[in-house]
Amino acid sequence: MTVPTTTLPSGEAVPVLGQGTWFMGEDDRERGAEADALRLGLDLGLTLIDTAEMYGDGGAEEVVGEAIAGRRDGVFLVNKVLPQNASRRGTVAACERSLRRMGTDRIDLYLLHWRGGHPLAETVAAFEELQAAGKIRRWGVSNLDPRDMEELVRVPGGEACATDQVLYNLTRRGIEFDLQPWCRRRGIPIMAYSPIEQGRMLNHPELRRVAGRHGATPAQVGLAWLLRQEGVIAIPKASSPGHVRENRAALDLRLTEQDLADLDRAFPPPRRAQPLEML
Ligand SMILES: NC(=O)c1ccc[n+]([C@@H]2O[C@H](COP(=O)([O-])OP(=O)(O)OC[C@H]3O[C@@H](n4cnc5c(N)ncnc54)[C@H](OP(=O)(O)O)[C@@H]3O)[C@@H](O)[C@H]2O)c1
C-alpha cells in the first residue's frame, strides 16, 4: 500500500496524497463515520492527515484524535494555528489545546493558517519554541503569496519553512506563474488544498471526457493532474468510504500528453501574475 512520497526541505519524505478534514466534526451524528473514513484512508496508505483548530471549532481535531488512536506513529499530522492566535504566546497555547483535542503529544507539521496581524517573526519564534519542546516537529505556512514568502524567509529562522499550503486545482492555476516556481527553487513542496474544488469542477465536460477515456472519474483526473507534478502534495477531504478508495486509486492513473494538452485548453495556465486565491 505504498504511496509515493515527496521530500520536505529537511530531507524527510512525506506522502504526496493525504486526507483533509474541513467540515468534519461539525455534526455529532457524523463523527463516527468521519473517523471511519480517515481510518480507511490510513489503511490504504493515506497517512498524511491535514486538520486545523478552525475546523468545526476543534471538532475536526477530535475526529482526527479518534481516527489515529492507537496508531499515531504511522501518521503524519498537519495542523494549523489561526492568525488571531499566532502571537508568540498565543501560538504555543493554541498548539497545546490542539494536542489535547487530538490526544497526541506532537504535531508533525504546524502551519500558520493565513497571514494576520501578528508579525511573522513572532509566529516563527513560537514555532521554534514548540519545536524545541518537542510539541511540533516542523512548521510551515498556508495562503502566503510570493511576496509574503520573500518576507518570511528573511525573518530569523524563516528559511526553515517546510511548505506553503495553498488553493490549487485545475480551475485555480494562478500559483503556476510565480509561487510554484519560487517554492520549487527552494525545494519547498506545495500542499494543494481543495484539490477537486470541493466538488464544483467535477461536471466540467472536458474533465468528464478525459476521465471517460481512462474509465476513471473526474475527481481522479483532477487528483492525477496534481500528483503528476514533482513537489505537490494533494489533500482531498472524503468522508465517504467510496470517495476515499476512489481518491487512493487516482495514484494509479497516468495521464497522457494528449490528456494534458486537452486539460490545458479547457483550464488554461496563467499568463501573468494573479492575486493568490483563497477559500
Ligand atoms: N489552508 C487552508 O486555508 C485550507 C482551505 C481549504 C481546505 N483546506 C484543507 O484541504 C482539504 C481539502 O479541501 P476541501 O475539503 O476544501 O475540498 P476538496 O477536497 O476539494 O473536496 C471535498 C469535497 O469533495 C467530495 N469528494 C471527495 N472525494 C471525492 C470523489 N472522489 N468524488 C466526488 N466527490 C468527492 C467530498 O465529499 P465527502 O466528504 O462526502 O466524501 C467533499 O464534499 C480540507 O479538508 C482541509 O483539510 C485548507
The ligand as an SDF file (V2000), in Angstrom:
LIG
                    3D

 48 52  0  0  0  0  0  0  0  0999 V2000
   -5.2470   26.0290    4.3610 N   0  0  0  0  0  0  0  0  0  0  0  0
   -6.4360   26.4020    4.0080 C   0  0  0  0  0  0  0  0  0  0  0  0
   -6.7950   27.5730    4.0450 O   0  0  0  0  0  0  0  0  0  0  0  0
   -7.4120   25.3540    3.5200 C   0  0  0  0  0  0  0  0  0  0  0  0
   -8.5740   25.7590    2.8460 C   0  0  0  0  0  0  0  0  0  0  0  0
   -9.4310   24.7580    2.3720 C   0  0  0  0  0  0  0  0  0  0  0  0
   -9.1220   23.4200    2.5950 C   0  0  0  0  0  0  0  0  0  0  0  0
   -8.0040   23.0660    3.2930 N   0  0  0  0  0  0  0  0  0  0  0  0
   -7.6660   21.6420    3.5410 C   0  0  0  0  0  0  0  0  0  0  0  0
   -7.7290   20.9260    2.3270 O   0  0  0  0  0  0  0  0  0  0  0  0
   -8.6690   19.8650    2.4470 C   0  0  0  0  0  0  0  0  0  0  0  0
   -9.3350   19.5940    1.1230 C   0  0  0  0  0  0  0  0  0  0  0  0
  -10.0480   20.7010    0.6520 O   0  0  0  0  0  0  0  0  0  0  0  0
  -11.6560   20.8190    0.7300 P   0  0  0  0  0  0  0  0  0  0  0  0
  -12.1910   19.9480    1.7780 O   0  0  0  0  0  0  0  0  0  0  0  0
  -11.9270   22.2730    0.7910 O   0  0  0  0  0  0  0  0  0  0  0  0
  -12.1390   20.3520   -0.7120 O   0  0  0  0  0  0  0  0  0  0  0  0
  -11.9050   19.0620   -1.6460 P   0  0  0  0  0  0  0  0  0  0  0  0
  -11.0290   18.0780   -1.0140 O   0  0  0  0  0  0  0  0  0  0  0  0
  -11.5280   19.6130   -2.9880 O   0  0  0  0  0  0  0  0  0  0  0  0
  -13.3870   18.4960   -1.7810 O   0  0  0  0  0  0  0  0  0  0  0  0
  -14.0730   17.8710   -0.7230 C   0  0  0  0  0  0  0  0  0  0  0  0
  -15.4660   17.5120   -1.1960 C   0  0  0  0  0  0  0  0  0  0  0  0
  -15.3780   16.6370   -2.3140 O   0  0  0  0  0  0  0  0  0  0  0  0
  -16.0350   15.4120   -2.0380 C   0  0  0  0  0  0  0  0  0  0  0  0
  -15.2280   14.3200   -2.6000 N   0  0  0  0  0  0  0  0  0  0  0  0
  -14.0970   13.7920   -2.1080 C   0  0  0  0  0  0  0  0  0  0  0  0
  -13.6270   12.8310   -2.9200 N   0  0  0  0  0  0  0  0  0  0  0  0
  -14.4970   12.7500   -3.9560 C   0  0  0  0  0  0  0  0  0  0  0  0
  -14.5610   11.9460   -5.1070 C   0  0  0  0  0  0  0  0  0  0  0  0
  -13.6340   11.0190   -5.3660 N   0  0  0  0  0  0  0  0  0  0  0  0
  -15.5950   12.1390   -5.9730 N   0  0  0  0  0  0  0  0  0  0  0  0
  -16.5350   13.0750   -5.7240 C   0  0  0  0  0  0  0  0  0  0  0  0
  -16.5190   13.8670   -4.6410 N   0  0  0  0  0  0  0  0  0  0  0  0
  -15.5190   13.7080   -3.7640 C   0  0  0  0  0  0  0  0  0  0  0  0
  -16.1710   15.3150   -0.5330 C   0  0  0  0  0  0  0  0  0  0  0  0
  -17.3390   14.5610   -0.2220 O   0  0  0  0  0  0  0  0  0  0  0  0
  -17.4760   13.5570    1.0440 P   0  0  0  0  0  0  0  0  0  0  0  0
  -16.8400   14.2620    2.2130 O   0  0  0  0  0  0  0  0  0  0  0  0
  -18.9280   13.3840    1.1510 O   0  0  0  0  0  0  0  0  0  0  0  0
  -16.7660   12.2780    0.7210 O   0  0  0  0  0  0  0  0  0  0  0  0
  -16.3090   16.7770   -0.1470 C   0  0  0  0  0  0  0  0  0  0  0  0
  -17.6260   17.2160   -0.3020 O   0  0  0  0  0  0  0  0  0  0  0  0
   -9.6180   20.3780    3.5300 C   0  0  0  0  0  0  0  0  0  0  0  0
  -10.4530   19.3550    4.0370 O   0  0  0  0  0  0  0  0  0  0  0  0
   -8.6470   20.9590    4.5030 C   0  0  0  0  0  0  0  0  0  0  0  0
   -8.0190   19.9410    5.2610 O   0  0  0  0  0  0  0  0  0  0  0  0
   -7.1280   24.0190    3.7210 C   0  0  0  0  0  0  0  0  0  0  0  0
  1  2  1  0
  2  3  2  0
  2  4  1  0
  4  5  1  0
  4 48  2  0
  5  6  2  0
  6  7  1  0
  7  8  2  0
  8  9  1  0
  8 48  1  0
  9 10  1  0
  9 46  1  0
 10 11  1  0
 11 12  1  0
 11 44  1  0
 12 13  1  0
 13 14  1  0
 14 15  2  0
 14 16  1  0
 14 17  1  0
 17 18  1  0
 18 19  2  0
 18 20  1  0
 18 21  1  0
 21 22  1  0
 22 23  1  0
 23 24  1  0
 23 42  1  0
 24 25  1  0
 25 26  1  0
 25 36  1  0
 26 27  1  0
 26 35  1  0
 27 28  2  0
 28 29  1  0
 29 30  1  0
 29 35  2  0
 30 31  1  0
 30 32  2  0
 32 33  1  0
 33 34  2  0
 34 35  1  0
 36 37  1  0
 36 42  1  0
 37 38  1  0
 38 39  2  0
 38 40  1  0
 38 41  1  0
 42 43  1  0
 44 45  1  0
 44 46  1  0
 46 47  1  0
M  CHG  2   8   1  16  -1
M  END
$$$$
